Amino acid sequence: MEGEWMLKFYAPWCPSCQQTDSEWETFARNGETLQISVGKVDVIQEPGLSGRFFVTTLPAFFHAKDGIFRRYRGPGIYEDLQNYILEKKWQSVEPLTGWKSPASLTMSGMAGLFSISGKIWHLHNYFTVTLGIPAWCSYVFFIMATLIFGLLMGLVLVIISECFYVPLPRHLSERTEQTRRSEEAHKAEQLQDAEEEKDDSNEEENKDSLVDDEEEKEDLGDEDEAEEDEEEDSAAAHVDEERNDAQDQGPLREVQEDGEPEPEEDTPVQPSPADTEVAEDTLRQRKSQHADKGP
């Protein structure tokens, strides 16, 4: 957090880290000349520190200047490292700020997680290498430990919530229950009223439709009666005309018998009694049909 530093994160089993070891040692020996402190961190021995810098690839290089951290992404060669410091190329690199900063609270929590994972890894090696326990037995042990730990944490949270939870007084709880019941009853009444209104509207619509149908039927019946009356009047007029013609032709015949006979072409055709009877029969049938339709 003070001064200027260059840090290298490595692991003993990492081939790339081994290739840059000699270059890094040379750079560290010239640290006093460059007025910079040089250090290296073994991620196996310091999992918490690697978690604070969120190291996911190896090797990883960082530059620090008075608590401001930057990631160096160049090659681990002495000349490049020396020029990075002398030419102050680190000034053009964006610093790790906010939650990415190693000094932030987020990275402090990440450091704790990495520390726990490192301890679990050491414990697993102790079971499998030192004690000679099969690996699957170690995995079962960690699974059971995780479940038990989760149950205990849940129990602790329940106890804490019960300690801070303040129950309502009895009269307030009863009032709340009564209010809830009254609201439910009011909602039920509203629903019932809405259903009744819907039923009433449906009944009114049905009545209106029935009335309209009856009016239409009455109108149709009136029209049929008017047509039948017209037909009867026309039939009666036809019969009257035929009777008048028959009466007028009687004196004409007497005159013709006394005088000279007229040519046959000018003699009017007299309707026969059979035609008159047919017309009267049709008139009677129409009256009977009208009488049947009337009820």
C-alpha beads as a LAMMPS data file, in Angstrom:
LAMMPS data file: protein, C-alpha beads

295 atoms
294 bonds

1 atom types
1 bond types

-500.0 500.0 xlo xhi
-500.0 500.0 ylo yhi
-500.0 500.0 zlo zhi

Masses

1 110.0

Atoms # bond

1 1 1 0.000 0.000 0.000
2 1 1 3.061 2.292 0.213
3 1 1 5.799 2.925 -2.358
4 1 1 6.157 1.298 -5.780
5 1 1 6.015 -2.477 -6.195
6 1 1 6.094 -5.187 -8.859
7 1 1 4.503 -8.515 -7.895
8 1 1 4.557 -11.907 -9.553
9 1 1 2.017 -14.635 -8.707
10 1 1 3.235 -18.136 -9.535
11 1 1 2.884 -21.817 -8.676
12 1 1 5.740 -24.340 -8.380
13 1 1 4.035 -26.725 -10.824
14 1 1 3.455 -24.046 -13.503
15 1 1 5.805 -24.431 -16.574
16 1 1 5.271 -20.849 -17.740
17 1 1 6.175 -19.563 -14.290
18 1 1 9.381 -21.583 -14.351
19 1 1 10.376 -20.080 -17.719
20 1 1 10.256 -16.531 -16.325
21 1 1 12.007 -17.281 -13.015
22 1 1 15.511 -16.276 -14.190
23 1 1 14.242 -13.030 -15.799
24 1 1 12.336 -12.150 -12.655
25 1 1 15.367 -12.800 -10.436
26 1 1 17.451 -10.459 -12.581
27 1 1 14.754 -7.806 -12.386
28 1 1 14.580 -8.211 -8.584
29 1 1 18.352 -7.756 -8.191
30 1 1 18.135 -4.438 -10.049
31 1 1 15.176 -3.268 -8.002
32 1 1 17.270 -0.894 -5.898
33 1 1 18.638 0.749 -9.036
34 1 1 15.106 1.195 -10.391
35 1 1 13.922 2.408 -6.956
36 1 1 11.224 -0.243 -6.829
37 1 1 10.405 -3.191 -4.566
38 1 1 10.044 -6.601 -6.235
39 1 1 8.227 -9.588 -4.758
40 1 1 6.647 -12.897 -5.709
41 1 1 3.724 -14.834 -4.237
42 1 1 3.187 -18.601 -4.240
43 1 1 -0.542 -19.108 -4.788
44 1 1 -0.356 -22.524 -3.104
45 1 1 1.012 -21.062 0.101
46 1 1 -0.975 -17.789 -0.069
47 1 1 -4.431 -18.593 -1.516
48 1 1 -5.984 -15.631 0.305
49 1 1 -3.625 -13.130 -1.317
50 1 1 -4.180 -14.628 -4.769
51 1 1 -7.930 -14.362 -4.166
52 1 1 -7.595 -10.703 -3.186
53 1 1 -5.972 -10.015 -6.571
54 1 1 -8.408 -12.474 -8.253
55 1 1 -5.609 -14.398 -9.956
56 1 1 -7.047 -16.841 -12.503
57 1 1 -4.055 -17.296 -14.830
58 1 1 -0.385 -17.930 -14.097
59 1 1 1.991 -16.242 -14.074
60 1 1 0.278 -12.951 -13.198
61 1 1 2.118 -9.614 -12.789
62 1 1 0.873 -6.531 -10.946
63 1 1 2.210 -3.017 -10.470
64 1 1 1.378 -1.083 -7.274
65 1 1 1.968 2.613 -6.645
66 1 1 0.838 3.999 -3.269
67 1 1 -2.141 1.620 -3.032
68 1 1 -3.181 1.928 -6.709
69 1 1 -2.908 -1.413 -8.521
70 1 1 -2.549 -2.132 -12.249
71 1 1 -2.267 -5.392 -14.164
72 1 1 0.918 -5.849 -16.213
73 1 1 0.118 -7.922 -19.314
74 1 1 3.488 -7.805 -21.101
75 1 1 6.049 -10.593 -21.331
76 1 1 8.070 -11.500 -18.235
77 1 1 11.363 -10.458 -19.839
78 1 1 13.812 -8.279 -17.949
79 1 1 14.115 -5.587 -20.656
80 1 1 10.344 -5.198 -20.959
81 1 1 9.921 -5.054 -17.194
82 1 1 12.710 -2.462 -16.889
83 1 1 11.237 -0.243 -19.643
84 1 1 7.798 -0.527 -18.031
85 1 1 9.239 1.124 -14.890
86 1 1 11.734 3.586 -16.405
87 1 1 9.389 4.894 -19.105
88 1 1 6.458 4.838 -16.710
89 1 1 4.290 2.883 -19.120
90 1 1 2.122 1.918 -16.191
91 1 1 0.549 5.391 -16.311
92 1 1 -1.276 4.470 -19.561
93 1 1 -2.783 1.362 -17.978
94 1 1 -6.228 1.607 -16.370
95 1 1 -5.980 0.947 -12.613
96 1 1 -8.038 -1.609 -10.737
97 1 1 -10.758 0.496 -9.115
98 1 1 -14.070 -0.111 -7.453
99 1 1 -14.875 -3.679 -6.557
100 1 1 -11.890 -4.929 -8.590
101 1 1 -9.407 -3.174 -6.337
102 1 1 -7.528 -5.596 -3.988
103 1 1 -8.267 -3.208 -1.126
104 1 1 -12.053 -3.307 -1.651
105 1 1 -14.500 -5.148 0.569
106 1 1 -15.508 -7.448 -2.291
107 1 1 -11.969 -8.668 -2.839
108 1 1 -11.562 -9.112 0.914
109 1 1 -14.457 -11.568 0.811
110 1 1 -12.916 -13.236 -2.230
111 1 1 -9.679 -13.630 -0.273
112 1 1 -11.590 -15.428 2.485
113 1 1 -13.153 -17.841 -0.036
114 1 1 -9.760 -18.603 -1.574
115 1 1 -8.309 -19.177 1.903
116 1 1 -11.085 -21.676 2.731
117 1 1 -10.579 -23.472 -0.587
118 1 1 -6.831 -23.689 0.109
119 1 1 -7.447 -25.222 3.522
120 1 1 -9.871 -27.749 2.068
121 1 1 -7.294 -28.698 -0.560
122 1 1 -4.629 -29.201 2.113
123 1 1 -7.057 -31.303 4.153
124 1 1 -7.881 -33.431 1.118
125 1 1 -4.167 -34.034 0.510
126 1 1 -3.761 -34.981 4.174
127 1 1 -6.555 -37.574 3.896
128 1 1 -5.421 -39.087 0.603
129 1 1 -1.608 -38.818 0.844
130 1 1 -0.737 -38.898 4.532
131 1 1 -3.498 -41.182 5.807
132 1 1 -3.948 -43.164 2.579
133 1 1 -7.768 -42.809 2.516
134 1 1 -9.388 -43.336 -0.937
135 1 1 -10.319 -40.167 -2.771
136 1 1 -14.040 -41.018 -2.930
137 1 1 -14.133 -41.296 0.873
138 1 1 -12.659 -37.814 1.095
139 1 1 -15.297 -36.500 -1.302
140 1 1 -18.108 -38.111 0.751
141 1 1 -16.704 -36.528 3.888
142 1 1 -16.690 -33.059 2.346
143 1 1 -20.232 -33.524 0.959
144 1 1 -21.575 -34.514 4.378
145 1 1 -19.694 -31.672 6.037
146 1 1 -21.201 -29.204 3.541
147 1 1 -24.753 -30.460 4.213
148 1 1 -24.322 -30.353 7.989
149 1 1 -22.800 -26.889 7.815
150 1 1 -25.711 -25.661 5.687
151 1 1 -28.268 -27.066 8.144
152 1 1 -26.498 -25.432 11.065
153 1 1 -26.356 -22.082 9.275
154 1 1 -30.073 -22.333 8.513
155 1 1 -30.824 -23.099 12.164
156 1 1 -28.770 -20.098 13.261
157 1 1 -30.658 -17.823 10.845
158 1 1 -34.008 -19.099 12.158
159 1 1 -32.966 -18.461 15.753
160 1 1 -31.789 -14.949 14.879
161 1 1 -35.051 -14.168 13.072
162 1 1 -37.067 -15.433 16.038
163 1 1 -35.059 -13.222 18.381
164 1 1 -35.699 -10.076 16.315
165 1 1 -39.298 -10.918 15.381
166 1 1 -41.862 -9.074 17.497
167 1 1 -45.298 -10.760 17.406
168 1 1 -48.401 -8.572 17.230
169 1 1 -50.615 -8.234 20.325
170 1 1 -53.589 -10.541 20.497
171 1 1 -56.242 -7.844 20.053
172 1 1 -54.423 -6.502 16.992
173 1 1 -54.169 -9.969 15.476
174 1 1 -57.908 -10.575 16.125
175 1 1 -58.716 -7.222 14.567
176 1 1 -56.629 -8.086 11.557
177 1 1 -58.441 -11.428 11.217
178 1 1 -61.851 -9.744 11.466
179 1 1 -60.852 -7.156 8.885
180 1 1 -59.696 -9.876 6.534
181 1 1 -62.956 -11.806 6.950
182 1 1 -65.076 -8.684 6.398
183 1 1 -63.124 -7.897 3.241
184 1 1 -63.656 -11.436 1.968
185 1 1 -67.404 -11.218 2.733
186 1 1 -67.633 -7.847 0.977
187 1 1 -65.889 -9.254 -2.084
188 1 1 -68.265 -12.252 -2.095
189 1 1 -71.293 -9.912 -1.922
190 1 1 -69.961 -7.842 -4.773
191 1 1 -69.499 -10.952 -6.891
192 1 1 -73.035 -12.137 -6.046
193 1 1 -74.517 -8.734 -6.921
194 1 1 -72.658 -8.712 -10.215
195 1 1 -73.998 -12.182 -11.054
196 1 1 -77.565 -11.141 -10.162
197 1 1 -77.315 -8.036 -12.314
198 1 1 -76.037 -10.160 -15.166
199 1 1 -78.949 -12.600 -14.769
200 1 1 -81.486 -9.731 -14.668
201 1 1 -80.071 -8.190 -17.804
202 1 1 -80.268 -11.561 -19.559
203 1 1 -83.896 -11.998 -18.504
204 1 1 -84.812 -8.523 -19.750
205 1 1 -83.139 -9.222 -23.069
206 1 1 -85.061 -12.495 -23.385
207 1 1 -88.355 -10.754 -22.592
208 1 1 -87.679 -8.030 -25.138
209 1 1 -86.859 -10.615 -27.782
210 1 1 -90.109 -12.526 -27.017
211 1 1 -92.170 -9.329 -27.255
212 1 1 -90.546 -8.463 -30.562
213 1 1 -91.296 -11.955 -31.908
214 1 1 -94.959 -11.682 -30.869
215 1 1 -95.298 -8.256 -32.495
216 1 1 -93.782 -9.601 -35.697
217 1 1 -96.222 -12.519 -35.668
218 1 1 -99.185 -10.154 -35.139
219 1 1 -98.015 -7.934 -37.981
220 1 1 -97.736 -10.951 -40.259
221 1 1 -101.242 -12.104 -39.229
222 1 1 -102.719 -8.655 -39.963
223 1 1 -101.121 -8.636 -43.373
224 1 1 -102.539 -12.119 -44.132
225 1 1 -106.024 -11.010 -43.030
226 1 1 -105.833 -7.908 -45.225
227 1 1 -104.822 -10.007 -48.220
228 1 1 -107.662 -12.481 -47.593
229 1 1 -110.182 -9.622 -47.242
230 1 1 -109.010 -8.179 -50.551
231 1 1 -109.372 -11.571 -52.230
232 1 1 -112.901 -12.000 -50.788
233 1 1 -113.923 -8.503 -51.942
234 1 1 -112.617 -9.149 -55.444
235 1 1 -114.429 -12.512 -55.616
236 1 1 -117.714 -10.949 -54.398
237 1 1 -117.414 -8.118 -56.925
238 1 1 -116.843 -10.670 -59.688
239 1 1 -119.992 -12.582 -58.693
240 1 1 -122.059 -9.356 -58.570
241 1 1 -120.841 -8.370 -62.040
242 1 1 -121.839 -11.761 -63.419
243 1 1 -125.341 -11.485 -61.877
244 1 1 -125.841 -7.958 -63.273
245 1 1 -124.775 -9.155 -66.721
246 1 1 -127.267 -12.006 -66.505
247 1 1 -130.114 -9.625 -65.514
248 1 1 -129.282 -7.179 -68.333
249 1 1 -129.273 -9.905 -70.956
250 1 1 -132.855 -11.062 -70.057
251 1 1 -134.754 -8.101 -71.647
252 1 1 -132.353 -8.101 -74.600
253 1 1 -133.373 -11.656 -75.431
254 1 1 -137.055 -10.762 -75.373
255 1 1 -136.471 -7.835 -77.742
256 1 1 -134.431 -9.992 -80.084
257 1 1 -137.177 -12.628 -80.210
258 1 1 -139.771 -9.976 -81.317
259 1 1 -137.541 -8.280 -83.876
260 1 1 -135.172 -9.479 -86.526
261 1 1 -132.513 -11.900 -85.585
262 1 1 -129.067 -10.353 -85.210
263 1 1 -125.943 -11.886 -86.553
264 1 1 -124.312 -14.498 -84.425
265 1 1 -121.040 -12.554 -84.259
266 1 1 -122.628 -9.635 -82.249
267 1 1 -124.421 -11.924 -79.730
268 1 1 -122.725 -11.570 -76.251
269 1 1 -121.665 -14.712 -74.483
270 1 1 -123.874 -15.396 -71.457
271 1 1 -122.166 -16.998 -68.428
272 1 1 -123.567 -20.377 -67.618
273 1 1 -125.116 -21.271 -64.262
274 1 1 -122.260 -23.774 -63.759
275 1 1 -119.687 -20.925 -63.807
276 1 1 -121.693 -18.995 -61.236
277 1 1 -121.876 -22.002 -58.941
278 1 1 -118.075 -22.526 -59.211
279 1 1 -117.419 -18.913 -58.258
280 1 1 -119.774 -19.197 -55.257
281 1 1 -118.035 -22.411 -54.128
282 1 1 -114.572 -20.767 -54.211
283 1 1 -115.929 -17.836 -52.196
284 1 1 -117.342 -20.191 -49.552
285 1 1 -114.006 -22.098 -49.338
286 1 1 -112.017 -18.883 -48.808
287 1 1 -114.416 -17.774 -46.057
288 1 1 -114.068 -21.124 -44.302
289 1 1 -110.240 -20.945 -44.553
290 1 1 -110.292 -17.438 -43.088
291 1 1 -112.503 -18.656 -40.248
292 1 1 -110.011 -21.471 -39.515
293 1 1 -107.027 -19.094 -39.415
294 1 1 -108.759 -16.559 -37.210
295 1 1 -108.553 -18.512 -33.855

Bonds

1 1 1 2
2 1 2 3
3 1 3 4
4 1 4 5
5 1 5 6
6 1 6 7
7 1 7 8
8 1 8 9
9 1 9 10
10 1 10 11
11 1 11 12
12 1 12 13
13 1 13 14
14 1 14 15
15 1 15 16
16 1 16 17
17 1 17 18
18 1 18 19
19 1 19 20
20 1 20 21
21 1 21 22
22 1 22 23
23 1 23 24
24 1 24 25
25 1 25 26
26 1 26 27
27 1 27 28
28 1 28 29
29 1 29 30
30 1 30 31
31 1 31 32
32 1 32 33
33 1 33 34
34 1 34 35
35 1 35 36
36 1 36 37
37 1 37 38
38 1 38 39
39 1 39 40
40 1 40 41
41 1 41 42
42 1 42 43
43 1 43 44
44 1 44 45
45 1 45 46
46 1 46 47
47 1 47 48
48 1 48 49
49 1 49 50
50 1 50 51
51 1 51 52
52 1 52 53
53 1 53 54
54 1 54 55
55 1 55 56
56 1 56 57
57 1 57 58
58 1 58 59
59 1 59 60
60 1 60 61
61 1 61 62
62 1 62 63
63 1 63 64
64 1 64 65
65 1 65 66
66 1 66 67
67 1 67 68
68 1 68 69
69 1 69 70
70 1 70 71
71 1 71 72
72 1 72 73
73 1 73 74
74 1 74 75
75 1 75 76
76 1 76 77
77 1 77 78
78 1 78 79
79 1 79 80
80 1 80 81
81 1 81 82
82 1 82 83
83 1 83 84
84 1 84 85
85 1 85 86
86 1 86 87
87 1 87 88
88 1 88 89
89 1 89 90
90 1 90 91
91 1 91 92
92 1 92 93
93 1 93 94
94 1 94 95
95 1 95 96
96 1 96 97
97 1 97 98
98 1 98 99
99 1 99 100
100 1 100 101
101 1 101 102
102 1 102 103
103 1 103 104
104 1 104 105
105 1 105 106
106 1 106 107
107 1 107 108
108 1 108 109
109 1 109 110
110 1 110 111
111 1 111 112
112 1 112 113
113 1 113 114
114 1 114 115
115 1 115 116
116 1 116 117
117 1 117 118
118 1 118 119
119 1 119 120
120 1 120 121
121 1 121 122
122 1 122 123
123 1 123 124
124 1 124 125
125 1 125 126
126 1 126 127
127 1 127 128
128 1 128 129
129 1 129 130
130 1 130 131
131 1 131 132
132 1 132 133
133 1 133 134
134 1 134 135
135 1 135 136
136 1 136 137
137 1 137 138
138 1 138 139
139 1 139 140
140 1 140 141
141 1 141 142
142 1 142 143
143 1 143 144
144 1 144 145
145 1 145 146
146 1 146 147
147 1 147 148
148 1 148 149
149 1 149 150
150 1 150 151
151 1 151 152
152 1 152 153
153 1 153 154
154 1 154 155
155 1 155 156
156 1 156 157
157 1 157 158
158 1 158 159
159 1 159 160
160 1 160 161
161 1 161 162
162 1 162 163
163 1 163 164
164 1 164 165
165 1 165 166
166 1 166 167
167 1 167 168
168 1 168 169
169 1 169 170
170 1 170 171
171 1 171 172
172 1 172 173
173 1 173 174
174 1 174 175
175 1 175 176
176 1 176 177
177 1 177 178
178 1 178 179
179 1 179 180
180 1 180 181
181 1 181 182
182 1 182 183
183 1 183 184
184 1 184 185
185 1 185 186
186 1 186 187
187 1 187 188
188 1 188 189
189 1 189 190
190 1 190 191
191 1 191 192
192 1 192 193
193 1 193 194
194 1 194 195
195 1 195 196
196 1 196 197
197 1 197 198
198 1 198 199
199 1 199 200
200 1 200 201
201 1 201 202
202 1 202 203
203 1 203 204
204 1 204 205
205 1 205 206
206 1 206 207
207 1 207 208
208 1 208 209
209 1 209 210
210 1 210 211
211 1 211 212
212 1 212 213
213 1 213 214
214 1 214 215
215 1 215 216
216 1 216 217
217 1 217 218
218 1 218 219
219 1 219 220
220 1 220 221
221 1 221 222
222 1 222 223
223 1 223 224
224 1 224 225
225 1 225 226
226 1 226 227
227 1 227 228
228 1 228 229
229 1 229 230
230 1 230 231
231 1 231 232
232 1 232 233
233 1 233 234
234 1 234 235
235 1 235 236
236 1 236 237
237 1 237 238
238 1 238 239
239 1 239 240
240 1 240 241
241 1 241 242
242 1 242 243
243 1 243 244
244 1 244 245
245 1 245 246
246 1 246 247
247 1 247 248
248 1 248 249
249 1 249 250
250 1 250 251
251 1 251 252
252 1 252 253
253 1 253 254
254 1 254 255
255 1 255 256
256 1 256 257
257 1 257 258
258 1 258 259
259 1 259 260
260 1 260 261
261 1 261 262
262 1 262 263
263 1 263 264
264 1 264 265
265 1 265 266
266 1 266 267
267 1 267 268
268 1 268 269
269 1 269 270
270 1 270 271
271 1 271 272
272 1 272 273
273 1 273 274
274 1 274 275
275 1 275 276
276 1 276 277
277 1 277 278
278 1 278 279
279 1 279 280
280 1 280 281
281 1 281 282
282 1 282 283
283 1 283 284
284 1 284 285
285 1 285 286
286 1 286 287
287 1 287 288
288 1 288 289
289 1 289 290
290 1 290 291
291 1 291 292
292 1 292 293
293 1 293 294
294 1 294 295
